[in-house]
Amino acid sequence: MYHSRIFHVRENVRPRGAEPYESESRLKTDIGDLIRRYVSVNEDYVLRLVSFVLASWIADRLPVAPYLSISLGPTMELEFETT
């Protein structure tokens, strides 16, 4: 474990279970709202980011784990690449 006067990080912190959600549509909307709230990103990328979040929840069941590459493009705007 890493100890600091400022913060404490516990190793292997994982969710303790799952609960039903209102609907798949509502879940995607709420994830998108969180992304918009905490990340300054072009609206065109929000759906990609939501898809990445959902895919990361089931990465152990996919043949290839999803990845997200974020970089500054030639116009100094964020560019995303996902698989």
C-alpha positions as CSV (number, residue, x, y, z in Angstrom):
1,M,0.0,0.0,0.0
2,Y,1.0,3.6,-0.6
3,H,0.8,5.9,2.3
4,S,0.9,9.7,2.2
5,R,-0.1,12.6,4.4
6,I,-2.3,13.8,1.5
7,F,-4.1,10.6,0.5
8,H,-4.2,6.9,1.0
9,V,-4.6,4.4,-1.8
10,R,-5.8,0.9,-1.1
11,E,-4.8,-1.9,-3.4
12,N,-7.3,-4.0,-5.3
13,V,-10.4,-1.9,-4.5
14,R,-13.2,-3.5,-6.5
15,P,-16.9,-3.2,-6.7
16,R,-18.8,-5.3,-4.2
17,G,-21.7,-6.2,-6.5
18,A,-24.1,-5.0,-9.0
19,E,-27.7,-3.7,-8.8
20,P,-30.3,-3.5,-11.5
21,Y,-30.5,-0.2,-13.4
22,E,-33.6,1.6,-14.6
23,S,-32.8,0.8,-18.3
24,E,-29.8,0.4,-20.6
25,S,-30.7,3.8,-22.2
26,R,-30.8,5.5,-18.8
27,L,-27.4,4.0,-17.9
28,K,-25.8,5.2,-21.1
29,T,-27.3,8.7,-20.5
30,D,-26.0,8.8,-16.9
31,I,-22.5,7.7,-17.9
32,G,-22.5,10.4,-20.7
33,D,-23.7,13.0,-18.2
34,L,-20.8,12.1,-15.9
35,I,-18.3,12.4,-18.7
36,R,-19.7,15.8,-19.8
37,R,-19.5,17.0,-16.2
38,Y,-15.8,16.0,-15.5
39,V,-14.2,16.0,-19.0
40,S,-14.1,18.9,-21.4
41,V,-14.6,17.0,-24.7
42,N,-16.4,17.5,-28.0
43,E,-19.9,16.0,-28.0
44,D,-18.9,13.8,-30.9
45,Y,-16.7,11.8,-28.6
46,V,-19.1,11.2,-25.7
47,L,-20.7,8.2,-27.3
48,R,-17.3,6.6,-27.9
49,L,-16.3,7.2,-24.3
50,V,-19.6,5.8,-23.0
51,S,-19.0,2.7,-25.2
52,F,-15.5,2.3,-23.9
53,V,-16.7,2.5,-20.3
54,L,-19.3,-0.2,-20.9
55,A,-16.8,-2.4,-22.7
56,S,-14.3,-2.1,-19.9
57,W,-16.9,-3.6,-17.5
58,I,-16.8,-6.9,-19.5
59,A,-13.2,-6.8,-20.7
60,D,-12.5,-10.2,-19.2
61,R,-15.2,-11.7,-21.5
62,L,-13.9,-10.2,-24.7
63,P,-11.3,-11.7,-27.0
64,V,-9.3,-8.5,-27.0
65,A,-9.5,-5.9,-24.2
66,P,-10.7,-2.5,-25.2
67,Y,-8.2,0.3,-25.1
68,L,-8.5,4.1,-25.4
69,S,-5.8,6.3,-26.8
70,I,-6.1,10.0,-26.2
71,S,-3.8,12.5,-27.9
72,L,-3.6,16.1,-29.2
73,G,-4.2,16.3,-32.9
74,P,-2.6,18.8,-35.3
75,T,-5.2,21.3,-34.4
76,M,-4.4,20.9,-30.7
77,E,-7.8,19.3,-30.1
78,L,-8.3,15.9,-28.4
79,E,-8.4,12.9,-30.7
80,F,-9.6,9.5,-29.6
81,E,-9.0,6.1,-30.9
82,T,-10.8,3.0,-29.6
83,T,-11.1,-0.6,-30.5
